[in-house]
């Protein structure tokens, strides 16, 4: 095993793992309570600490436990997968990381995920060109974000000094950027938020990290970690497995992205009405739906399964919750669990080799 990536939820772990898997790396995902003996066949291990909603002290302990376990086992390459919208105990994780990896280390924070519309400029986080807190993503009913300033979000959780590296430094290339990293660290500024708007700029940051004089560690949603490791390992291979993409988000942005994805590839989505998962299972003919899904997959290399009904008004979680004496989170979780269970049992049939599950900005990924 060459790399350990620690994430605060399962979806984040697998979103990052998917980047490596699609490039031919052998990836495994574990929970913090799993057996942590190293599997020599896996090059990259993703760990879900399930601590995004936990108290800071819990998040810190789980992070340190994983670092210590794998360092003792001989692993030397580590990364921390953070949410692209800066949710979670990031401040606490920064403190724990600096404690674990000594004072000479540099943490490079890059929340940018250009392929998902997330970019950073002047230390501000944007979603499709709009400040995050002004978008539907920032106004999420369960975990709203009130500020797009990354430094301010972090400073709400920790007193550790945080510095922003402007895009102008990134545009001057890896060598200059590496020197800038060292310069900041020499002035005791070792937690660096780096602007990036494109994958090419993220690649520049990754190369700068590799040639930097000090140990550097990525804190990002996945693109930086992937490019950082690719630059270190210098290997690339391809996977030819069939893929099932599952989208269970009620977000307008995700619906638009899904339609662009499917139309651009000539894919007809396999649509499951989310209301099906709010009914007693005995009243729904899931066998017929399963047969249809497997039939589609036998004829296509990529199948998109979704609870988003194109062109129709999305189910109001708030209205359903009020009418059924439930919380919005309980309704959301019931739909998610039903959808995930349906996908899980159908991926056990041997027809589907790789699956990606997207729900409320979260990715699940696996290889069968």
C-alpha positions in Angstrom: 0.0 0.0 0.0 1.4 3.4 -1.0 -1.2 6.0 0.0 -3.7 6.5 2.8 -6.5 9.0 2.3 -8.6 9.9 5.3 -12.1 11.3 4.8 -14.8 12.3 7.2 -17.6 10.5 5.4 -18.0 7.4 3.2 -19.1 9.3 0.2 -16.1 11.6 0.3 -13.8 8.7 0.6 -15.2 7.0 -2.4 -15.4 10.2 -4.5 -11.7 10.5 -4.1 -11.1 6.8 -4.5 -13.0 6.9 -7.8 -10.4 9.2 -9.3 -7.7 6.6 -8.6 -9.8 3.6 -9.6 -10.6 5.1 -13.0 -6.9 5.5 -13.7 -6.2 1.9 -13.0 -5.1 2.0 -9.4 -6.1 -0.7 -7.0 -8.3 1.0 -4.4 -9.9 -0.2 -1.2 -12.3 1.6 1.2 -12.4 0.9 4.9 -14.2 2.3 7.9 -12.4 3.6 11.0 -13.6 0.6 12.9 -12.4 -1.9 10.2 -9.6 -4.4 10.4 -6.6 -2.2 9.4 -4.1 -4.9 8.4 -2.6 -3.7 5.1 -3.8 -5.4 2.0 -0.7 -5.6 -0.3 -2.9 -5.7 -3.4 -4.3 -2.2 -2.8 -2.2 0.8 -3.8 -4.6 3.3 -2.3 -6.6 2.9 0.9 -9.5 5.2 1.7 -10.6 5.5 5.3 -14.1 6.8 6.3 -13.9 8.2 9.9 -17.6 9.1 9.8 -16.9 12.3 11.7 -18.3 15.1 9.6 -21.1 15.7 12.1 -19.2 14.5 15.2 -17.8 16.6 18.0 -14.4 18.0 17.2 -12.7 15.9 19.9 -14.1 12.7 18.2 -13.0 13.8 14.8 -9.5 14.6 16.1 -9.1 11.2 17.8 -10.3 9.2 14.8 -8.0 11.1 12.5 -5.0 10.6 14.8 -5.7 6.9 15.4 -5.7 6.3 11.6 -2.5 8.2 11.0 -0.7 6.5 13.9 -2.0 3.0 12.9 -0.8 3.3 9.3 2.5 5.1 10.1 3.3 2.3 12.4 2.6 -0.2 9.6 5.1 1.6 7.3 2.8 3.9 5.2 4.5 7.2 4.4 2.1 8.9 2.0 -1.0 10.5 3.5 -3.8 12.9 2.4 -6.9 14.3 4.0 -10.1 14.4 1.9 -12.2 17.4 2.7 -15.7 18.4 1.5 -15.6 20.7 -1.5 -18.0 23.0 0.3 -15.9 23.1 3.5 -18.3 21.3 5.7 -17.0 19.3 8.6 -14.3 19.6 11.3 -11.6 20.9 9.1 -10.1 23.2 11.7 -9.7 20.4 14.2 -8.3 18.1 11.5 -5.7 20.7 10.7 -4.6 20.9 14.3 -4.4 17.1 14.5 -2.5 16.8 11.3 0.2 19.3 12.3 0.5 17.5 15.6 1.0 14.2 13.9 3.3 15.2 11.2 5.5 17.7 13.1 6.1 21.4 12.7 8.1 21.2 9.4 5.1 20.0 7.5 2.9 22.1 5.2 -0.8 21.6 4.7 -2.0 22.6 1.2 -5.8 23.3 1.1 -7.4 23.3 -2.3 -11.2 22.9 -2.2 -11.3 23.3 -6.0 -13.0 20.6 -8.0 -13.3 22.1 -11.5 -15.1 19.1 -13.0 -17.9 19.7 -10.5 -17.9 23.5 -10.9 -16.0 24.2 -7.7 -13.3 26.8 -8.0 -11.3 29.1 -5.7 -10.1 32.6 -6.4 -8.8 35.2 -3.9 -9.5 32.7 -1.2 -13.2 32.6 -2.1 -15.1 29.4 -3.0 -17.3 29.5 -6.1 -19.9 27.1 -7.5 -20.3 27.5 -11.3 -18.9 31.0 -11.1 -21.2 32.1 -8.2 -20.1 32.6 -4.6 -20.9 29.3 -2.8 -23.1 30.8 0.0 -25.3 32.4 -2.6 -26.1 29.2 -4.5 -28.5 26.3 -3.8 -25.5 24.3 -2.5 -24.7 26.9 0.1 -28.4 27.1 1.1 -28.7 23.4 1.7 -31.5 22.9 4.3 -29.5 20.6 6.5 -26.0 22.2 6.5 -26.2 25.7 5.1 -23.0 27.7 4.5 -23.1 31.4 5.2 -19.7 32.5 4.0 -17.6 31.7 0.9 -14.3 32.9 2.5 -12.4 29.7 3.1 -10.0 31.3 5.6 -13.0 32.6 7.7 -14.6 29.2 7.7 -11.4 27.6 9.0 -10.8 30.3 11.5 -14.2 29.6 13.1 -12.7 26.3 14.2 -9.0 26.9 14.9 -6.5 29.6 15.8 -3.9 28.1 13.5 -2.5 30.7 11.2 -3.9 30.3 7.7 -2.6 32.0 4.5 -4.0 32.3 1.0 -1.7 31.8 -2.0 -3.1 33.8 -4.9 -3.7 32.5 -8.4 -0.9 34.8 -9.7 1.6 32.6 -7.9 0.1 29.4 -9.4 0.2 30.8 -12.9 4.0 31.3 -12.6 4.6 27.6 -12.5 5.5 24.7 -10.1 9.1 25.9 -9.3 8.0 29.4 -8.3 5.0 28.0 -6.4 7.3 25.5 -4.5 9.6 28.4 -3.5 6.5 30.3 -2.3 5.4 27.4 -0.2 8.9 27.3 1.4 8.9 31.1 1.9 5.5 31.0 3.7 6.6 28.1 5.9 9.8 29.9 6.9 7.6 32.6 8.3 5.6 29.9 10.2 2.7 30.0 7.8 2.2 26.3 7.2 -1.5 26.0 6.4 -1.9 27.3 2.8 -5.1 27.9 0.9 -4.2 27.9 -2.7 -6.3 29.4 -5.5 -7.2 27.2 -8.5 -9.8 27.4 -11.2 -8.7 24.6 -13.6 -7.4 21.1 -13.5 -4.2 22.4 -15.1 -3.7 24.8 -12.1 -4.3 22.0 -9.7 -1.7 19.9 -11.5 0.7 22.8 -11.1 0.1 22.8 -7.3 0.6 19.1 -7.2 4.0 19.4 -8.9 5.0 22.2 -6.6 4.2 20.0 -3.6 6.4 17.2 -5.0 9.4 19.4 -5.4 8.9 21.5 -2.2 11.7 21.2 0.3 9.3 20.4 3.1 6.8 17.6 3.5 3.5 18.6 2.1 0.1 17.1 2.6 -3.1 17.8 0.5 -6.4 18.7 2.0 -8.9 18.6 -0.8 -11.9 16.9 -2.4 -9.7 14.6 -4.4 -8.3 16.2 -7.6 -5.2 17.5 -5.9 -4.5 14.3 -3.9 -4.9 12.3 -7.2 -2.5 14.5 -9.1 -0.1 14.8 -6.2 0.1 11.0 -6.0 0.2 10.5 -9.8 3.2 12.8 -10.0 4.9 10.8 -7.2 4.1 7.3 -8.4 4.5 8.0 -12.2 2.2 5.3 -13.2 -1.0 5.1 -15.2 -3.3 2.3 -16.4 -6.9 2.1 -17.5 -9.9 0.2 -16.3 -12.4 -1.3 -18.8 -15.1 -2.4 -16.4 -18.7 -1.4 -17.0 -20.0 1.4 -14.9 -23.3 2.2 -13.1 -23.7 5.9 -12.1 -26.4 6.5 -9.5 -27.7 10.0 -8.8 -30.1 10.5 -5.9 -29.7 14.3 -5.4 -32.6 16.7 -5.2 -30.3 19.6 -6.2 -31.1 21.6 -9.3 -27.5 21.9 -10.2 -27.0 18.2 -10.1 -30.1 17.6 -12.3 -28.6 20.0 -14.9 -25.2 18.2 -14.7 -26.9 14.8 -15.1 -28.8 16.0 -18.2 -25.7 17.4 -19.7 -23.8 14.1 -19.0 -26.5 11.8 -20.4 -27.3 13.9 -23.5 -23.7 14.3 -24.3 -23.3 10.5 -24.3 -26.6 9.5 -25.7 -27.6 7.8 -22.5 -31.3 7.3 -21.4 -31.4 7.4 -17.6 -33.0 4.6 -15.6 -35.4 6.6 -13.4 -36.7 5.5 -10.0 -39.4 7.7 -8.5 -38.1 8.7 -5.0 -41.6 8.2 -3.6 -41.1 4.4 -4.2 -38.7 4.3 -1.3 -41.2 6.0 1.0 -43.7 3.2 0.5 -43.8 -0.2 2.2 -41.5 -2.5 0.2 -44.3 -5.1 -0.2 -46.3 -2.6 -2.3 -43.6 -2.0 -4.9 -42.7 -4.4 -7.7 -38.9 -4.0 -7.3 -38.3 -7.3 -9.2 -39.6 -5.8 -12.4 -37.4 -2.7 -11.9 -34.4 -4.9 -11.2 -34.9 -6.8 -14.5 -35.1 -3.6 -16.4 -31.9 -2.3 -14.9 -29.9 -5.4 -15.6 -31.2 -5.5 -19.1 -30.1 -2.0 -19.7 -26.7 -2.8 -18.3 -26.2 -5.8 -20.5 -26.6 -3.6 -23.5 -24.6 -0.5 -22.4 -21.2 0.1 -20.9 -22.5 3.0 -18.8 -25.9 3.2 -17.2 -27.2 6.2 -15.2 -29.8 5.3 -12.5 -31.4 8.2 -10.8 -34.2 9.3 -8.5 -34.3 12.6 -10.4 -37.3 12.7 -12.7 -36.2 14.9 -15.7 -38.4 17.9 -16.2 -40.7 17.3 -13.2 -41.0 19.2 -10.0 -38.8 17.6 -7.3 -40.3 16.0 -4.3 -40.6 18.5 -1.4 -38.8 16.9 1.5 -40.1 19.6 3.9 -43.7 19.1 2.8 -43.5 15.3 3.1 -41.8 15.5 6.5 -44.5 17.9 7.8 -47.3 15.6 6.6 -45.8 12.4 8.0 -44.4 13.7 11.4 -40.8 13.2 10.2 -37.7 15.4 10.0 -36.3 16.4 6.6 -33.2 14.4 7.3 -35.3 11.3 8.1 -37.1 11.6 4.8 -33.9 12.1 2.9 -32.2 9.2 4.7 -35.1 6.9 4.0 -35.0 7.6 0.3 -31.2 7.3 0.2 -31.2 4.0 2.1 -33.9 2.6 -0.2 -32.1 3.7 -3.4 -28.7 2.5 -2.1 -30.2 -0.9 -1.0 -31.8 -1.4 -4.4 -28.5 -0.6 -6.1 -26.5 -2.8 -3.7 -28.6 -5.9 -4.3 -28.5 -5.5 -8.0 -24.8 -5.1 -8.1 -24.5 -8.5 -6.5 -25.8 -10.2 -9.6 -22.5 -10.3 -11.3 -23.5 -8.0 -14.3 -22.2 -4.8 -12.8 -18.5 -4.4 -12.1 -18.1 -0.8 -11.0 -20.6 1.6 -9.6 -20.7 5.2 -8.5 -23.5 6.5 -6.3 -24.2 10.3 -6.0 -26.5 11.6 -3.4 -26.8 15.2 -2.1 -23.2 16.1 -3.2 -21.8 12.8 -1.9 -20.3 10.0 -3.9 -20.2 6.3 -3.2 -17.9 4.2 -5.4 -17.1 0.5 -5.5 -15.7 -2.2 -7.7 -17.2 -5.7 -7.7 
